[in-house]
Amino acid sequence: MKQLTFGGLVACLCLRLCSASPSDLADAIKTVRAVGAEGRGNAEASAAWKKLAASDLSQLTTILSGMDGTDDLIANWLRAAVDTIVSRETVAGKKLPAGDLLAFVRDTNHHPRARRLAFELVARIQPNTTDKLLSGMLDDPSLELRRDAVDRVIADATRAFDAGKKPEAIQRYQQALQKARDVDQIQSVARKLRELGETVDLPKLFGFLTQWKVIGPFDNADGKGFATVFSPEKKIDFAAEYDGKSGKVRWSDYVTKNEFGMVDINTIYEPLKSVTAYAYTEFVSDKARPAELRLGCKNAWKVWLNGKLLWEREEYHRGMQIDQYRLTGRLQPGRNTILVKACQNELVEKWTVEWQFQLRVCDHLGTAILPSAAK
C-alpha cells in the first residue's frame, strides 16, 4: 500500500479532527455556497470546506448535490472537496460507493458538472457499466456526458466504414451529427459525411440567421457611434432614408451564403473604418419559449430582441468564434424582431479590417430553434 509522508499524515489527522457530522454537513455546504465575488465569504468557506473534505465516501453524493444550482466558482470548491475525499479514502483502501454514484449520474436534475464527476468516479471501478450508460446519453442535458456519448457513436461509424459498411457508417455519422452540440464535433462529423458524398446543411443544423435587412454606414468617429442612438434604434422603417456618414443611407437586403451564417458588412459597402451599421431580421416562433441568441463578433456590438436590449459590448478586434456570446431572451409566439448594431473603429492594421458577425437562435444546450416557417 502506498505510504503517506509525515506531512500527509498530519493533514489527514487534521481533516479527521475537523470532520463534519451528518448534522452539520448541510451547514458546511450552505456556507461554501455563500461564497461571493471578489472573495466575499472566503474565510468562512475555507473553514466549512475543511469539514466537507474530512467527510467519508458515504457523503460524496451529498456534497455533489451541493453543486445543484450553483455557478462554476462554487462548483470548483465542492469538486475540490470531493477530490480530496476520494484521494484520501481510496489510498486507505476504501471502495467508492458505486451504487450511490450511479444513481446520482442517472438523475438528470443534478448539476451537469456534478454528474460528470460522479460518472468519472464510477468509470474508475466499473468501466463496462459507464460504457453501457453512454448509449442512453445522446440527449443528456450534461454536454460533457453527451459529448462522450456522441464520440461513442462516431467510433461506431468509423469501425463500420473501415469494415466496408458504408450505409451503416453514414447512418451512424448522421446520428452523431444530429446529437452533437459541440462545434468541433459537428464540424468533424460534417466533414466525414461530405467525404462520403452526403449533403450537410450546417446553417439549419446550427440555427444561423441568414436573411437580413442592413443599413449604414453611420458615423463612429472617436467611438461615439456606439452610444449614439441612430434612427434604426428608434423605429424600423424600410421605406425611410437617413443621413449617414457620407450621405443618405437606406435599408438593403442581405442574404449570407456562408455556412456559419457570417454577415460580412464589408461586402455590402466596402471596407470602411470609424463606421456603424445595423442589421435587422424577423424570427417567427410557433410558441412562447426561452431562447439563446448566440453571437460571434469581433467589433463593438449591441443586440435587441423585440425592442429589448439583451446585451452590448464595446470592444474591438478581440477575436471571434461561434457562440462567443450567449444572450438569453424569450421568444414570443409569432413574429419576433432582432436588431444588431455593429461598430467599426479607426484602426487601419490589416487584422482590424473585419466588420462582421454571425448570430444563431438555440436553446440552452445549443440545439437550434428553427423559425416555424422552416419546420
Sequence and secondary structure as in RCSB ss.txt:
>XXXX:A:sequence
MKQLTFGGLVACLCLRLCSASPSDLADAIKTVRAVGAEGRGNAEASAAWKKLAASDLSQLTTILSGMDGTDDLIA
NWLRAAVDTIVSRETVAGKKLPAGDLLAFVRDTNHHPRARRLAFELVARIQPNTTDKLLSGMLDDPSLELRRDAV
DRVIADATRAFDAGKKPEAIQRYQQALQKARDVDQIQSVARKLRELGETVDLPKLFGFLTQWKVIGPFDNADGKG
FATVFSPEKKIDFAAEYDGKSGKVRWSDYVTKNEFGMVDINTIYEPLKSVTAYAYTEFVSDKARPAELRLGCKNA
WKVWLNGKLLWEREEYHRGMQIDQYRLTGRLQPGRNTILVKACQNELVEKWTVEWQFQLRVCDHLGTAILPSAAK
>XXXX:A:secstr
     HHHHHHHHHHHHT   HHHHHHHHHHHHT  GGGTTHHHHHHHHHHHHT  GGGHHHHHHTTTT  HHHH
HHHHHHHHHHHHHHHHTT    HHHHHHHHH TTS HHHHHHHHHHHHHH HHHHHHHHTT TT S HHHHHHHH
HHHHHHHHHHHHTT HHHHHHHHHHHHHH  SHHHHHHHHHHHHHTT    HHHHHTB  EEEEEEEEE GGGGG
GT   HHHH   TT EEE SSSEEE EEEE   TT  EEGGGTS S SSEEEEEEEEEEESS EEEEEEEEESSE
EEEEETTEEEEEE   SS   TTSEEEEEEE SEEEEEEEEEEE S  SGGG   EEEEEEE TT  B   GGG 
